[in-house]
Amino acid sequence: MSGGNPWAKRDAWRYEGQFTRINRFKNAFPGLGIAIVAFSGYLAYEKIFLTKDSHHEEHH
């Protein structure tokens, strides 16, 4: 008898397919990637377009 885990074959499903570590992380936060992209886009828009107008108003 080998010294390995006798339940290894029965536990294999836990670490394959949709249950891999990467897939579990992706499914834990649905929409997080889209939210990060949208928020980054808003920050870029604010930095480029909105700050120029606010500085212009301060000088008047």
Number of C-alpha atoms within 10 A of each C-alpha: 4 5 5 7 8 10 8 9 8 8 11 10 12 11 10 11 11 13 14 12 12 11 12 12 11 13 12 10 9 10 10 12 11 10 11 11 11 12 12 12 12 12 12 12 12 12 11 11 10 12 11 11 10 10 10 9 8 7 6 5
